[in-house]
Amino acid sequence: MFRKKIKIKLDSFECNLLINGMNEFRNMLLAEDLPTEDVDELLLKLIDVYEK
């Protein structure tokens, strides 16, 4: 099964806001001892795109 890819355009402020929000969510998951693999993967993608 293939997943549909979605592209959105963000300015630097919006990208930073999204990265910070995802990081806060990851921290909440860690505090509750829940898995963070999916959030980690998405965060790495966001950071990679932002640095380009």
N, CA, C and O atoms as a Tripos MOL2 file, in Angstrom:
@<TRIPOS>MOLECULE
protein
  208   207    52     0     0
PROTEIN
NO_CHARGES

@<TRIPOS>ATOM
      1 N           0.8490   -1.1730    0.0000 N.3       1 MET1
      2 CA          0.0000    0.0000    0.0000 C.3       1 MET1
      3 C           0.9020    1.2460    0.0000 C.2       1 MET1
      4 O           1.8680    1.3320    0.7580 O.2       1 MET1
      5 N           0.5660    2.1830   -0.8500 N.am      2 PHE2
      6 CA          1.3360    3.4170   -0.9330 C.3       2 PHE2
      7 C           0.6270    4.5280   -0.1610 C.2       2 PHE2
      8 O          -0.6000    4.6230   -0.1520 O.2       2 PHE2
      9 N           1.4310    5.3570    0.4800 N.am      3 ARG3
     10 CA          0.8710    6.4950    1.1990 C.3       3 ARG3
     11 C           0.9210    7.7140    0.3010 C.2       3 ARG3
     12 O           1.8700    7.9000   -0.4610 O.2       3 ARG3
     13 N          -0.0890    8.5280    0.3940 N.am      4 LYS4
     14 CA         -0.1310    9.7590   -0.3810 C.3       4 LYS4
     15 C           0.7750   10.7890    0.2760 C.2       4 LYS4
     16 O           0.6990   11.0050    1.4850 O.2       4 LYS4
     17 N           1.6370   11.4270   -0.5210 N.am      5 LYS5
     18 CA          2.5160   12.4620    0.0010 C.3       5 LYS5
     19 C           1.8240   13.8120   -0.1370 C.2       5 LYS5
     20 O           1.1540   14.0940   -1.1310 O.2       5 LYS5
     21 N           2.0040   14.6280    0.8760 N.am      6 ILE6
     22 CA          1.4100   15.9650    0.8980 C.3       6 ILE6
     23 C           2.5280   16.9730    1.0680 C.2       6 ILE6
     24 O           3.4030   16.7930    1.9150 O.2       6 ILE6
     25 N           2.5100   18.0280    0.2770 N.am      7 LYS7
     26 CA          3.5050   19.0880    0.3990 C.3       7 LYS7
     27 C           2.8080   20.3640    0.8520 C.2       7 LYS7
     28 O           1.7410   20.7180    0.3520 O.2       7 LYS7
     29 N           3.4340   21.0480    1.8120 N.am      8 ILE8
     30 CA          2.9290   22.3410    2.2490 C.3       8 ILE8
     31 C           4.0950   23.3200    2.2620 C.2       8 ILE8
     32 O           5.2470   22.9250    2.4440 O.2       8 ILE8
     33 N           3.7930   24.5780    2.0720 N.am      9 LYS9
     34 CA          4.8240   25.6030    2.1140 C.3       9 LYS9
     35 C           4.7100   26.3540    3.4340 C.2       9 LYS9
     36 O           3.6320   26.8110    3.8130 O.2       9 LYS9
     37 N           5.8390   26.4730    4.1250 N.am     10 LEU10
     38 CA          5.8900   27.1680    5.4050 C.3      10 LEU10
     39 C           7.0030   28.2020    5.3570 C.2      10 LEU10
     40 O           8.0480   27.9690    4.7500 O.2      10 LEU10
     41 N           6.7800   29.3430    5.9940 N.am     11 ASP11
     42 CA          7.8930   30.2770    6.1480 C.3      11 ASP11
     43 C           8.6980   29.8420    7.3650 C.2      11 ASP11
     44 O           8.3150   28.9000    8.0580 O.2      11 ASP11
     45 N           9.8060   30.5190    7.6280 N.am     12 SER12
     46 CA         10.6970   30.0740    8.6980 C.3      12 SER12
     47 C          10.0120   30.1100   10.0720 C.2      12 SER12
     48 O          10.2510   29.2330   10.9020 O.2      12 SER12
     49 N           9.1680   31.1120   10.3140 N.am     13 PHE13
     50 CA          8.4620   31.1870   11.6000 C.3      13 PHE13
     51 C           7.5340   29.9910   11.7780 C.2      13 PHE13
     52 O           7.5130   29.3690   12.8400 O.2      13 PHE13
     53 N           6.7720   29.6730   10.7430 N.am     14 GLU14
     54 CA          5.8330   28.5580   10.8180 C.3      14 GLU14
     55 C           6.5630   27.2290   10.9970 C.2      14 GLU14
     56 O           6.1160   26.3610   11.7460 O.2      14 GLU14
     57 N           7.6860   27.0800   10.3060 N.am     15 CYS15
     58 CA          8.4670   25.8520   10.4330 C.3      15 CYS15
     59 C           9.0230   25.7140   11.8490 C.2      15 CYS15
     60 O           8.9640   24.6330   12.4350 O.2      15 CYS15
     61 N           9.5600   26.7950   12.3980 N.am     16 ASN16
     62 CA         10.0620   26.7660   13.7740 C.3      16 ASN16
     63 C           8.9440   26.4400   14.7580 C.2      16 ASN16
     64 O           9.1430   25.6660   15.6940 O.2      16 ASN16
     65 N           7.7760   27.0240   14.5490 N.am     17 LEU17
     66 CA          6.6360   26.7650   15.4160 C.3      17 LEU17
     67 C           6.2340   25.2930   15.3670 C.2      17 LEU17
     68 O           5.9450   24.6910   16.4010 O.2      17 LEU17
     69 N           6.2170   24.7220   14.1800 N.am     18 LEU18
     70 CA          5.8680   23.3110   14.0260 C.3      18 LEU18
     71 C           6.9100   22.4040   14.6760 C.2      18 LEU18
     72 O           6.5510   21.4410   15.3530 O.2      18 LEU18
     73 N           8.1820   22.6960   14.4820 N.am     19 ILE19
     74 CA          9.2480   21.8960   15.0830 C.3      19 ILE19
     75 C           9.1870   21.9760   16.6060 C.2      19 ILE19
     76 O           9.2990   20.9560   17.2860 O.2      19 ILE19
     77 N           9.0110   23.1820   17.1430 N.am     20 ASN20
     78 CA          8.9260   23.3410   18.5990 C.3      20 ASN20
     79 C           7.7090   22.6290   19.1730 C.2      20 ASN20
     80 O           7.7960   22.0140   20.2360 O.2      20 ASN20
     81 N           6.5800   22.7050   18.4830 N.am     21 GLY21
     82 CA          5.3710   22.0230   18.9430 C.3      21 GLY21
     83 C           5.5330   20.5120   18.9380 C.2      21 GLY21
     84 O           5.1050   19.8310   19.8690 O.2      21 GLY21
     85 N           6.1540   19.9900   17.8850 N.am     22 MET22
     86 CA          6.3890   18.5450   17.8120 C.3      22 MET22
     87 C           7.3700   18.1080   18.8940 C.2      22 MET22
     88 O           7.2210   17.0250   19.4620 O.2      22 MET22
     89 N           8.3670   18.9320   19.1850 N.am     23 ASN23
     90 CA          9.3260   18.6040   20.2360 C.3      23 ASN23
     91 C           8.6550   18.5920   21.6140 C.2      23 ASN23
     92 O           8.9420   17.7240   22.4390 O.2      23 ASN23
     93 N           7.7640   19.5560   21.8590 N.am     24 GLU24
     94 CA          7.0160   19.5650   23.1270 C.3      24 GLU24
     95 C           6.1480   18.3130   23.2540 C.2      24 GLU24
     96 O           6.0590   17.7170   24.3280 O.2      24 GLU24
     97 N           5.5110   17.9200   22.1510 N.am     25 PHE25
     98 CA          4.6910   16.7060   22.1570 C.3      25 PHE25
     99 C           5.5600   15.4820   22.4460 C.2      25 PHE25
    100 O           5.1590   14.5960   23.2010 O.2      25 PHE25
    101 N           6.7610   15.4350   21.8370 N.am     26 ARG26
    102 CA          7.6950   14.3400   22.0850 C.3      26 ARG26
    103 C           8.0950   14.2960   23.5590 C.2      26 ARG26
    104 O           8.1680   13.2210   24.1530 O.2      26 ARG26
    105 N           8.3520   15.4650   24.1460 N.am     27 ASN27
    106 CA          8.7100   15.5200   25.5620 C.3      27 ASN27
    107 C           7.5690   15.0090   26.4440 C.2      27 ASN27
    108 O           7.8120   14.3310   27.4420 O.2      27 ASN27
    109 N           6.3410   15.3280   26.0840 N.am     28 MET28
    110 CA          5.1850   14.8310   26.8370 C.3      28 MET28
    111 C           5.1130   13.3070   26.7590 C.2      28 MET28
    112 O           4.8490   12.6420   27.7610 O.2      28 MET28
    113 N           5.3480   12.7550   25.5630 N.am     29 LEU29
    114 CA          5.3330   11.3050   25.4070 C.3      29 LEU29
    115 C           6.4290   10.6530   26.2440 C.2      29 LEU29
    116 O           6.2020    9.6230   26.8790 O.2      29 LEU29
    117 N           7.6130   11.2530   26.2440 N.am     30 LEU30
    118 CA          8.7140   10.7160   27.0430 C.3      30 LEU30
    119 C           8.3830   10.7470   28.5310 C.2      30 LEU30
    120 O           8.6960    9.8020   29.2560 O.2      30 LEU30
    121 N           7.7560   11.8210   28.9890 N.am     31 ALA31
    122 CA          7.3970   11.9440   30.4060 C.3      31 ALA31
    123 C           6.3920   10.8740   30.8190 C.2      31 ALA31
    124 O           6.3860   10.4300   31.9670 O.2      31 ALA31
    125 N           5.5360   10.4580   29.8720 N.am     32 GLU32
    126 CA          4.5440    9.4300   30.1590 C.3      32 GLU32
    127 C           5.0310    8.0350   29.7830 C.2      32 GLU32
    128 O           4.2650    7.0730   29.8240 O.2      32 GLU32
    129 N           6.3120    7.9290   29.4150 N.am     33 ASP33
    130 CA          6.9360    6.6550   29.0420 C.3      33 ASP33
    131 C           6.1950    5.9780   27.8890 C.2      33 ASP33
    132 O           5.9630    4.7690   27.9120 O.2      33 ASP33
    133 N           5.8270    6.7720   26.8830 N.am     34 LEU34
    134 CA          5.1580    6.2600   25.6890 C.3      34 LEU34
    135 C           6.1340    6.2740   24.5140 C.2      34 LEU34
    136 O           7.1100    7.0240   24.5370 O.2      34 LEU34
    137 N           5.8870    5.4590   23.4900 N.am     35 PRO35
    138 CA          6.8080    5.4110   22.3470 C.3      35 PRO35
    139 C           6.8130    6.7250   21.5520 C.2      35 PRO35
    140 O           5.7810    7.3760   21.3920 O.2      35 PRO35
    141 N           7.9860    7.0890   21.0670 N.am     36 THR36
    142 CA          8.1410    8.3530   20.3310 C.3      36 THR36
    143 C           8.6660    8.1540   18.9050 C.2      36 THR36
    144 O           9.0260    9.1300   18.2480 O.2      36 THR36
    145 N           8.7180    6.9220   18.4180 N.am     37 GLU37
    146 CA          9.3390    6.6530   17.1300 C.3      37 GLU37
    147 C           8.7050    7.4460   15.9850 C.2      37 GLU37
    148 O           9.4210    8.0120   15.1590 O.2      37 GLU37
    149 N           7.3920    7.4910   15.9280 N.am     38 ASP38
    150 CA          6.7260    8.2030   14.8330 C.3      38 ASP38
    151 C           6.9840    9.7020   14.9010 C.2      38 ASP38
    152 O           7.2210   10.3470   13.8800 O.2      38 ASP38
    153 N           6.9360   10.2420   16.0980 N.am     39 VAL39
    154 CA          7.1960   11.6750   16.2820 C.3      39 VAL39
    155 C           8.6550   11.9850   15.9490 C.2      39 VAL39
    156 O           8.9510   13.0090   15.3320 O.2      39 VAL39
    157 N           9.5630   11.1030   16.3570 N.am     40 ASP40
    158 CA         10.9840   11.2880   16.0520 C.3      40 ASP40
    159 C          11.2070   11.3460   14.5480 C.2      40 ASP40
    160 O          11.9350   12.2070   14.0530 O.2      40 ASP40
    161 N          10.5770   10.4260   13.8240 N.am     41 GLU41
    162 CA         10.7360   10.3620   12.3660 C.3      41 GLU41
    163 C          10.2280   11.6530   11.7070 C.2      41 GLU41
    164 O          10.8800   12.2070   10.8230 O.2      41 GLU41
    165 N           9.0760   12.1130   12.1430 N.am     42 LEU42
    166 CA          8.5240   13.3420   11.5830 C.3      42 LEU42
    167 C           9.3810   14.5530   11.9260 C.2      42 LEU42
    168 O           9.6010   15.4150   11.0750 O.2      42 LEU42
    169 N           9.8610   14.6260   13.1500 N.am     43 LEU43
    170 CA         10.7380   15.7250   13.5570 C.3      43 LEU43
    171 C          12.0110   15.7650   12.7150 C.2      43 LEU43
    172 O          12.4380   16.8350   12.2810 O.2      43 LEU43
    173 N          12.6120   14.6090   12.4870 N.am     44 LEU44
    174 CA         13.8190   14.5640   11.6730 C.3      44 LEU44
    175 C          13.5570   15.0310   10.2450 C.2      44 LEU44
    176 O          14.3930   15.7120    9.6510 O.2      44 LEU44
    177 N          12.4010   14.6690    9.6910 N.am     45 LYS45
    178 CA         12.0420   15.1300    8.3480 C.3      45 LYS45
    179 C          11.8730   16.6480    8.3250 C.2      45 LYS45
    180 O          12.3550   17.3190    7.4120 O.2      45 LYS45
    181 N          11.1910   17.1780    9.3250 N.am     46 LEU46
    182 CA         10.9750   18.6230    9.3870 C.3      46 LEU46
    183 C          12.2940   19.3860    9.5180 C.2      46 LEU46
    184 O          12.5050   20.3930    8.8430 O.2      46 LEU46
    185 N          13.1690   18.9010   10.3820 N.am     47 ILE47
    186 CA         14.4560   19.5630   10.5860 C.3      47 ILE47
    187 C          15.2930   19.4920    9.3180 C.2      47 ILE47
    188 O          15.9510   20.4640    8.9480 O.2      47 ILE47
    189 N          15.2700   18.3490    8.6570 N.am     48 ASP48
    190 CA         16.0350   18.1810    7.4200 C.3      48 ASP48
    191 C          15.5580   19.1500    6.3420 C.2      48 ASP48
    192 O          16.3750   19.7730    5.6640 O.2      48 ASP48
    193 N          14.2520   19.2810    6.1800 N.am     49 VAL49
    194 CA         13.7050   20.1980    5.1760 C.3      49 VAL49
    195 C          14.0090   21.6440    5.5520 C.2      49 VAL49
    196 O          14.3150   22.4550    4.6780 O.2      49 VAL49
    197 N          13.9290   21.9760    6.8320 N.am     50 TYR50
    198 CA         14.1660   23.3540    7.2770 C.3      50 TYR50
    199 C          15.6110   23.7770    7.0350 C.2      50 TYR50
    200 O          15.8700   24.9340    6.7040 O.2      50 TYR50
    201 N          16.5600   22.8440    7.1980 N.am     51 GLU51
    202 CA         17.9700   23.1830    7.0400 C.3      51 GLU51
    203 C          18.3750   23.3740    5.5830 C.2      51 GLU51
    204 O          19.4210   23.9660    5.3180 O.2      51 GLU51
    205 N          17.5850   22.8950    4.6390 N.am     52 LYS52
    206 CA         17.9310   23.0300    3.2130 C.3      52 LYS52
    207 C          17.6580   24.3860    2.6740 C.2      52 LYS52
    208 O          17.8990   24.6420    1.4950 O.2      52 LYS52
@<TRIPOS>BOND
     1     1     2 1
     2     2     3 1
     3     3     4 2
     4     3     5 am
     5     5     6 1
     6     6     7 1
     7     7     8 2
     8     7     9 am
     9     9    10 1
    10    10    11 1
    11    11    12 2
    12    11    13 am
    13    13    14 1
    14    14    15 1
    15    15    16 2
    16    15    17 am
    17    17    18 1
    18    18    19 1
    19    19    20 2
    20    19    21 am
    21    21    22 1
    22    22    23 1
    23    23    24 2
    24    23    25 am
    25    25    26 1
    26    26    27 1
    27    27    28 2
    28    27    29 am
    29    29    30 1
    30    30    31 1
    31    31    32 2
    32    31    33 am
    33    33    34 1
    34    34    35 1
    35    35    36 2
    36    35    37 am
    37    37    38 1
    38    38    39 1
    39    39    40 2
    40    39    41 am
    41    41    42 1
    42    42    43 1
    43    43    44 2
    44    43    45 am
    45    45    46 1
    46    46    47 1
    47    47    48 2
    48    47    49 am
    49    49    50 1
    50    50    51 1
    51    51    52 2
    52    51    53 am
    53    53    54 1
    54    54    55 1
    55    55    56 2
    56    55    57 am
    57    57    58 1
    58    58    59 1
    59    59    60 2
    60    59    61 am
    61    61    62 1
    62    62    63 1
    63    63    64 2
    64    63    65 am
    65    65    66 1
    66    66    67 1
    67    67    68 2
    68    67    69 am
    69    69    70 1
    70    70    71 1
    71    71    72 2
    72    71    73 am
    73    73    74 1
    74    74    75 1
    75    75    76 2
    76    75    77 am
    77    77    78 1
    78    78    79 1
    79    79    80 2
    80    79    81 am
    81    81    82 1
    82    82    83 1
    83    83    84 2
    84    83    85 am
    85    85    86 1
    86    86    87 1
    87    87    88 2
    88    87    89 am
    89    89    90 1
    90    90    91 1
    91    91    92 2
    92    91    93 am
    93    93    94 1
    94    94    95 1
    95    95    96 2
    96    95    97 am
    97    97    98 1
    98    98    99 1
    99    99   100 2
   100    99   101 am
   101   101   102 1
   102   102   103 1
   103   103   104 2
   104   103   105 am
   105   105   106 1
   106   106   107 1
   107   107   108 2
   108   107   109 am
   109   109   110 1
   110   110   111 1
   111   111   112 2
   112   111   113 am
   113   113   114 1
   114   114   115 1
   115   115   116 2
   116   115   117 am
   117   117   118 1
   118   118   119 1
   119   119   120 2
   120   119   121 am
   121   121   122 1
   122   122   123 1
   123   123   124 2
   124   123   125 am
   125   125   126 1
   126   126   127 1
   127   127   128 2
   128   127   129 am
   129   129   130 1
   130   130   131 1
   131   131   132 2
   132   131   133 am
   133   133   134 1
   134   134   135 1
   135   135   136 2
   136   135   137 am
   137   137   138 1
   138   138   139 1
   139   139   140 2
   140   139   141 am
   141   141   142 1
   142   142   143 1
   143   143   144 2
   144   143   145 am
   145   145   146 1
   146   146   147 1
   147   147   148 2
   148   147   149 am
   149   149   150 1
   150   150   151 1
   151   151   152 2
   152   151   153 am
   153   153   154 1
   154   154   155 1
   155   155   156 2
   156   155   157 am
   157   157   158 1
   158   158   159 1
   159   159   160 2
   160   159   161 am
   161   161   162 1
   162   162   163 1
   163   163   164 2
   164   163   165 am
   165   165   166 1
   166   166   167 1
   167   167   168 2
   168   167   169 am
   169   169   170 1
   170   170   171 1
   171   171   172 2
   172   171   173 am
   173   173   174 1
   174   174   175 1
   175   175   176 2
   176   175   177 am
   177   177   178 1
   178   178   179 1
   179   179   180 2
   180   179   181 am
   181   181   182 1
   182   182   183 1
   183   183   184 2
   184   183   185 am
   185   185   186 1
   186   186   187 1
   187   187   188 2
   188   187   189 am
   189   189   190 1
   190   190   191 1
   191   191   192 2
   192   191   193 am
   193   193   194 1
   194   194   195 1
   195   195   196 2
   196   195   197 am
   197   197   198 1
   198   198   199 1
   199   199   200 2
   200   199   201 am
   201   201   202 1
   202   202   203 1
   203   203   204 2
   204   203   205 am
   205   205   206 1
   206   206   207 1
   207   207   208 2
@<TRIPOS>SUBSTRUCTURE
     1 MET1         2 RESIDUE 1 A MET
     2 PHE2         6 RESIDUE 1 A PHE
     3 ARG3        10 RESIDUE 1 A ARG
     4 LYS4        14 RESIDUE 1 A LYS
     5 LYS5        18 RESIDUE 1 A LYS
     6 ILE6        22 RESIDUE 1 A ILE
     7 LYS7        26 RESIDUE 1 A LYS
     8 ILE8        30 RESIDUE 1 A ILE
     9 LYS9        34 RESIDUE 1 A LYS
    10 LEU10       38 RESIDUE 1 A LEU
    11 ASP11       42 RESIDUE 1 A ASP
    12 SER12       46 RESIDUE 1 A SER
    13 PHE13       50 RESIDUE 1 A PHE
    14 GLU14       54 RESIDUE 1 A GLU
    15 CYS15       58 RESIDUE 1 A CYS
    16 ASN16       62 RESIDUE 1 A ASN
    17 LEU17       66 RESIDUE 1 A LEU
    18 LEU18       70 RESIDUE 1 A LEU
    19 ILE19       74 RESIDUE 1 A ILE
    20 ASN20       78 RESIDUE 1 A ASN
    21 GLY21       82 RESIDUE 1 A GLY
    22 MET22       86 RESIDUE 1 A MET
    23 ASN23       90 RESIDUE 1 A ASN
    24 GLU24       94 RESIDUE 1 A GLU
    25 PHE25       98 RESIDUE 1 A PHE
    26 ARG26      102 RESIDUE 1 A ARG
    27 ASN27      106 RESIDUE 1 A ASN
    28 MET28      110 RESIDUE 1 A MET
    29 LEU29      114 RESIDUE 1 A LEU
    30 LEU30      118 RESIDUE 1 A LEU
    31 ALA31      122 RESIDUE 1 A ALA
    32 GLU32      126 RESIDUE 1 A GLU
    33 ASP33      130 RESIDUE 1 A ASP
    34 LEU34      134 RESIDUE 1 A LEU
    35 PRO35      138 RESIDUE 1 A PRO
    36 THR36      142 RESIDUE 1 A THR
    37 GLU37      146 RESIDUE 1 A GLU
    38 ASP38      150 RESIDUE 1 A ASP
    39 VAL39      154 RESIDUE 1 A VAL
    40 ASP40      158 RESIDUE 1 A ASP
    41 GLU41      162 RESIDUE 1 A GLU
    42 LEU42      166 RESIDUE 1 A LEU
    43 LEU43      170 RESIDUE 1 A LEU
    44 LEU44      174 RESIDUE 1 A LEU
    45 LYS45      178 RESIDUE 1 A LYS
    46 LEU46      182 RESIDUE 1 A LEU
    47 ILE47      186 RESIDUE 1 A ILE
    48 ASP48      190 RESIDUE 1 A ASP
    49 VAL49      194 RESIDUE 1 A VAL
    50 TYR50      198 RESIDUE 1 A TYR
    51 GLU51      202 RESIDUE 1 A GLU
    52 LYS52      206 RESIDUE 1 A LYS
